[in-house]
Amino acid sequence: MGEVPKMATPRKTAAAKPVADEVDNSENAVLSFTSNPDKAEDRRVLFTIDGDEYSVPAKFGPNVTLKFMNDMRKHGEMPAVLALLEKTLGEAKVEKLLDWDDLTDEVMAQIIDQVLTLVIGDSAGATGK
């Protein structure tokens, strides 16, 4: 079994961020946001197993980090980590990873560390503060 490869270059696809529908600067203003149902997601390959690519979003919104923290608080570390892997890699890929007979604690730790670094690192700068 070889080393887990470093992250590859992100793939480019169109992505749009939700924006406020109307701007009202009054004290009683209610912000209203609309999701973009046609949003395409940039992804980057995090690792491969036997030539099969496992990719994650190139950018993570703060909602992913907040959901992870909330899952940690409610359910504990391992369930939160597994939920995060499913959110980032996709359920089918996580199932395939967990079924891989050559999966070791070291490989799993490397994958989790990289995902956590990307999720927490991306959200840390999301507020612009």
C-alpha positions as CSV (number, residue, x, y, z in Angstrom):
1,M,0.0,0.0,0.0
2,G,1.4,3.4,-1.0
3,E,1.2,6.8,0.5
4,V,-2.0,8.9,0.2
5,P,-1.2,11.4,-2.5
6,K,-1.3,15.2,-2.0
7,M,-4.3,17.2,-3.1
8,A,-4.6,17.8,-6.9
9,T,-5.5,21.1,-8.6
10,P,-9.2,22.1,-8.2
11,R,-11.5,21.4,-11.1
12,K,-13.3,24.4,-12.5
13,T,-17.1,24.7,-12.8
14,A,-19.5,27.6,-12.3
15,A,-20.5,28.4,-8.7
16,A,-22.8,31.1,-7.4
17,K,-23.3,32.3,-3.9
18,P,-26.7,33.2,-2.4
19,V,-27.2,37.0,-2.3
20,A,-29.8,39.1,-0.4
21,D,-32.9,39.6,-2.6
22,E,-33.4,43.1,-1.4
23,V,-31.3,45.6,0.5
24,D,-33.2,47.6,3.1
25,N,-31.2,49.5,5.6
26,S,-34.0,50.4,8.0
27,E,-34.0,49.1,11.6
28,N,-36.9,46.7,10.9
29,A,-35.4,45.2,7.8
30,V,-35.8,41.4,7.2
31,L,-33.1,39.9,5.2
32,S,-34.3,37.5,2.5
33,F,-32.0,35.0,0.7
34,T,-32.5,32.7,-2.2
35,S,-30.6,29.6,-2.9
36,N,-29.2,28.9,-6.4
37,P,-30.7,25.5,-7.5
38,D,-28.4,25.5,-10.5
39,K,-25.2,25.9,-8.5
40,A,-22.4,23.7,-9.8
41,E,-19.7,22.8,-7.4
42,D,-15.9,23.1,-7.9
43,R,-14.3,19.9,-6.6
44,R,-10.7,18.8,-6.1
45,V,-9.3,15.3,-5.8
46,L,-8.3,14.6,-2.2
47,F,-7.0,11.1,-2.7
48,T,-7.3,8.0,-5.0
49,I,-7.7,4.3,-4.2
50,D,-6.7,2.0,-7.0
51,G,-7.2,4.8,-9.5
52,D,-10.6,5.8,-8.2
53,E,-10.8,9.5,-7.4
54,Y,-12.2,10.7,-4.1
55,S,-13.0,14.4,-4.3
56,V,-14.2,17.2,-2.0
57,P,-15.6,20.6,-2.7
58,A,-12.8,23.1,-3.6
59,K,-14.3,25.6,-1.1
60,F,-16.4,25.1,2.0
61,G,-19.0,27.5,3.3
62,P,-19.2,28.3,7.0
63,N,-22.4,26.1,7.1
64,V,-20.3,23.0,6.7
65,T,-18.1,23.9,9.7
66,L,-21.1,24.9,11.8
67,K,-22.9,21.7,11.0
68,F,-19.8,19.7,12.0
69,M,-19.5,21.6,15.3
70,N,-23.2,21.1,16.0
71,D,-22.9,17.4,15.2
72,M,-19.8,17.2,17.6
73,R,-21.8,18.8,20.3
74,K,-24.9,16.6,19.8
75,H,-23.5,13.3,18.9
76,G,-19.8,13.2,19.6
77,E,-16.6,13.1,17.6
78,M,-16.8,10.0,15.5
79,P,-20.4,10.4,14.4
80,A,-19.6,14.1,13.5
81,V,-16.5,13.1,11.5
82,L,-18.4,10.4,9.6
83,A,-21.2,12.8,8.8
84,L,-18.6,15.4,7.6
85,L,-17.0,12.8,5.4
86,E,-20.4,11.9,3.9
87,K,-21.1,15.6,3.3
88,T,-17.7,16.2,1.7
89,L,-16.9,13.0,-0.2
90,G,-20.5,11.8,-0.7
91,E,-22.2,8.8,0.9
92,A,-21.3,6.3,-1.8
93,K,-17.6,7.2,-1.7
94,V,-17.6,6.9,2.1
95,E,-19.2,3.5,1.9
96,K,-16.7,2.4,-0.6
97,L,-13.8,3.8,1.6
98,L,-15.2,2.0,4.6
99,D,-15.5,-1.3,2.6
100,W,-11.9,-1.0,1.4
101,D,-10.1,-4.0,3.0
102,D,-6.7,-2.2,3.1
103,L,-8.0,0.8,5.1
104,T,-5.7,1.4,8.1
105,D,-6.0,3.8,11.0
106,E,-3.1,5.8,9.6
107,V,-4.7,6.2,6.2
108,M,-8.1,7.1,7.8
109,A,-6.4,9.7,10.0
110,Q,-4.6,11.3,7.0
111,I,-8.0,11.6,5.2
112,I,-9.8,13.0,8.2
113,D,-6.9,15.5,8.9
114,Q,-7.0,16.8,5.4
115,V,-10.8,17.2,5.3
116,L,-10.8,18.9,8.7
117,T,-8.0,21.3,7.6
118,L,-9.9,22.2,4.5
119,V,-13.2,22.7,6.2
120,I,-11.9,24.6,9.2
121,G,-9.4,26.6,7.2
122,D,-12.0,27.6,4.6
123,S,-14.5,28.7,7.2
124,A,-12.0,30.6,9.3
125,G,-11.6,33.3,6.6
126,A,-15.3,33.2,5.4
127,T,-16.4,36.2,7.6
128,G,-13.6,38.4,6.3
129,K,-12.6,39.3,9.9
